[in-house]
Structures are given as C-alpha cells and as structure tokens.
Amino acid sequence: MKLIRKAILPAMIAQSLLMLAANTWAQEREDCEELQGTPPGLYTTTDEGRTFLLKDDKIVEMKAGEAGFADEGTVKCIKRPPKFMDWPCSTQAAQSRMFNTYTVTELETKNPLKEIVQRYFDIPEVLAPIPNWIDGEYSAIFNYNDLLQFSTPEYWYHPDPDQPILYGKRPRSLQVSLYVGINQVVLDNNMIDALRADLGTDEIPVTFVFNDSNTVPISYFGANVSLEEIFKAFNERGIKVADPPMWWQGDYHLKPTIEEYEKFFEIPALEDIDPDKRAALEEDLKAHGFSRKPIIVSLFAESESMAVDQPERLRVAASLGITRIPTTFNFIEPDLLVARCGPGTPAGSGAVSGATTPIGGPTLPPGAPVVPPPPEVIPPPIDPEEPPIEPPIEPPIEPPIEPPIEPPIEPPIEPPIEPPIEPPIEPPIEPPIEPPIEPPIEPPIEPPIEPPIEPPIEPPIEPPIEPPASES
C-alpha cells in the first residue's frame, strides 16, 4: 500500500475541484456580489479553512464553499464562479461519459416518481436540468406517503449527532439518492420527518441525486466498514461511496479509531505539534468538535494512495478523549474535471460487479426491478422533548402474491446435427483417348509416262524433177 506522507496540498487541490464539481457554494454572506460577465482577473475558491485576498488596505476573507475575484482595481467575494469555468463539459470526453437526459415535460405515466426511478435504472436516463440542491433548488414535489415506499435502513452519510438535522443552511429539500450500479434507491431518512414537520405539509420538495455507475451508499459495506475496505474497494474494483450532502456542516461517512489512522498514516506525536497550533486545535475541538468539518481522506486512483488532511487535529482529538473520528472520503479519478458535468460511467469503469461484493448487499444487473421496501424506518424527532410525529395510520401494504418461481424448463439436449457424410467426389471417368484415325497412306500419284516426243518425220526430199530435154 502506497501512502502520501506530506500530500496535504494535493489533497486540498483535489477537494477544491470536487467542491467545484458539486457546485456546493455555501454562500452565507450578504457582501458577496454577482459577477457581471467574465472579466479577466484571479478567481479563487475555498475548500476548507480560510482564504484571504489582499489589495492595498482591503482584505476579503472567505471560508469553505465561498469564491472570490481580484483584478487591478478590486478584490471581492462573488456568489459563484463564472460559466466559462464550465469548459470541460463541452468536450467529447464529457459528452461520451454522461448519461442521456430528459425533462419533466417528457414524463409519460401517472406515477412520475416511479417513472423517474425506472428510466434511470432501465436506460439509464437522468432528469434534467439537475437542480443545485445547496441553493434550495429541487426536481419536483411529491407526497410524503408516496415517498415512504423507498424508505429503507440504507444510508449514504451520517449527520452530526450533536446538531439538529436542519440547523444552519441545510436546504429544505429532500434528497433521494439513486444508484444505477446496484439498482437501489436510498431515501434520506435523516431528513424526511424533520422536513415534513418544518414545512407543515405532506407535500415535500424532492431533489434526485443520480450517481455514477461505480458509486454506492456507504451502507453497502455494512455497519463496521473500515478505512482499509474503502481503500481496497476503490483501487481494486473502482467502487467509490457517494458524497455526503454537507461535509462542512458535519456530515460524514464513518468513524475510524485513532489506531486505524495510525496503521495507514504518519500521525505526529502530541509533543511534536507546535504549542500554539495545539492550543488552537484544542480550543476549536472543545467548542465545536467535528461539527464544522470532519477529517477528510483523499483516495487517488492513479497512484493507488491515500492522504489525510489534518493529522495534527487527529492527534489532539485523541488526547481529548475522542476515540472515533468522523471521516469523509474524496475520490480522485482520472476524469475528475468532466465528472462534475453530470452523472455517467467514469473512464475505465463500469457498474459495480464482481465476486468480492461486500456483505453490504449483492449486486444487481442493470435493468433488474426495483423492489420497494416497507415504510417502517422513521427517524427520531429533532427535539427529544417534543412528542414524535406519527405518520397517518394506513392499512398494511401487503406485497402482491406472486406465483412461485419455477425453474425454467430447458429443452432436451439434442445431439448436434452433423452434416450428412457425402461420398468422396471421384473424378469423372473419361473414355480412353484413342489415337486419331489417320487416312491410309496412298502411293503418290505419279504422272503418266508419256512417250518421248519424237521429231516429226519429214518426208524425204526428193530431187526436183527436171523436165525432159527437148529435142530440137
């Protein structure tokens, strides 16, 4: 196992990116301005602690979740970073990663709650635009009794037990977290009854949280999950746990012991901590505990390592008798920048699968039916002095009687049909080649022997007959 001993800065940078990814700007100040346009200058966001912008005699202090801007003329707190910082979302890498989307006007059935869930599990598609929950936005309004069908003992975070769930700036909207990798719906049982009482109505604003395909709730690993289990699941199987809604208000994943931290990280001895820093940490822990911020452990996929952000705070907490430390995880993946553009399948990852599924629950293939559990889990009321708000008594919902599942009838195994054996193809029998019939050799026709041409027989030349001599 590789550990980063002095990796506080990378961890803080990674956490800042994740804050940007979730758009969780916890602006609580009235002096933050709405930035007009996209002027050139310095833009900054704050992950934890404080950030200070200084110019001349003006100082602007920003706490976790706030953003700031500075140029040649001014420094100021701004309500949110400008839209030009959304450049990764227009890239091909972002578009190919994201799931398809649809709008509320495209819902086709009379049961929109069920349709939203099924479209995510069956296709998957997500309802768009995705609301900014931290700013009070929500997807739709649903009735309390309709929502109870998804109430289960599962959970993806723990709230600070020392504070009422609705204290501070927690939005008045119920989150319903959907996990396409395991086909599971998790209702925020920490919030539903408190929100119902606070609103004074059964009509509750709901924000759907569509998680990446490799994301699970922390309850997936069971009640006694450890740092090591989360680390191994992320590095060996690519599984990560869903982000808590408001870690800067004390929400956390689990509570490891100081001994478990010492097994994986270099925690300084108490006497090695600067006295002034130690005194400040003791004062803060005594006054607020971990209600303002849990310990943050960052897990890095590429280096297969972990880093803890405040090891001195761990040691001081242990010296004050705090035996278990509220802890939140950050998961740093290669496609971190485009992950904030919307839910999808991370690069090089897929749905949760494998034979090493923890005890938290078996995996389900995408498209498996969603089985709503009985609505029996009701969180305690906010104020222990007030009587609990009982839900309306309704007749028990009996599950439909399904026919017994019989094993599928498999057809008899027939021997494979082999092609008929054909006789070998023999070459055609050709008639014997007979020599060509030659015409009989005839003797050459000799020309007829002609008799020799004899010269013509000329008559003998007779001497001329002379007349007789006259007798005179």
HUVENVEN-V322341 format. One record per backbone hydrogen bond with DSSP energy under -1.0 kcal/mol. NH is the residue of the N-H (numbers start at 0). CO is the residue of the C=O. If there is no record, write none. Layout:
nh->{NH/NH}
co->{CO/CO}
This chain:
nh->{3/10/11/12/13/14/15/16/17/18/19/20/21/23/24/26/32/41/43/45/50/52/54/57/59/61/64/65/67/68/69/70/75/77/78/84/85/86/88/89/90/94/95/97/98/101/105/106/114/115/116/117/118/119/120/121/122/124/125/127/132/134/135/136/138/139/141/143/146/147/149/150/157/162/166/169/172/173/175/176/177/178/183/185/187/188/190/191/194/195/196/197/198/199/203/205/206/208/210/212/214/215/218/219/220/221/229/230/231/232/233/234/235/236/238/239/241/248/249/250/251/252/253/260/261/262/264/266/271/272/277/278/279/280/281/282/283/284/285/286/287/288/290/294/296/297/298/299/300/304/306/308/313/314/315/316/317/318/319/320/321/324/326/327/329/331/335/338/340/341/344/348/360/367/375/385/457/471}
co->{305/6/7/8/9/10/11/12/13/14/15/16/17/18/22/24/76/69/67/65/61/59/57/54/52/50/45/62/43/75/41/73/68/66/32/81/82/83/85/86/87/90/91/93/342/125/102/103/110/111/112/113/114/115/116/117/118/118/99/101/130/131/132/131/205/205/203/201/142/143/146/147/251/159/163/166/170/204/206/185/208/183/178/176/174/186/187/187/190/191/192/193/194/195/141/139/173/175/177/343/211/239/154/216/217/218/225/226/227/228/229/230/231/232/232/213/215/245/246/245/157/326/326/256/257/258/260/264/268/269/273/274/275/276/277/278/279/280/281/282/283/284/287/325/327/306/329/304/331/299/297/295/309/310/311/312/313/314/315/317/316/255/253/294/296/298/332/334/337/338/96/345/357/364/373/382/455/469}
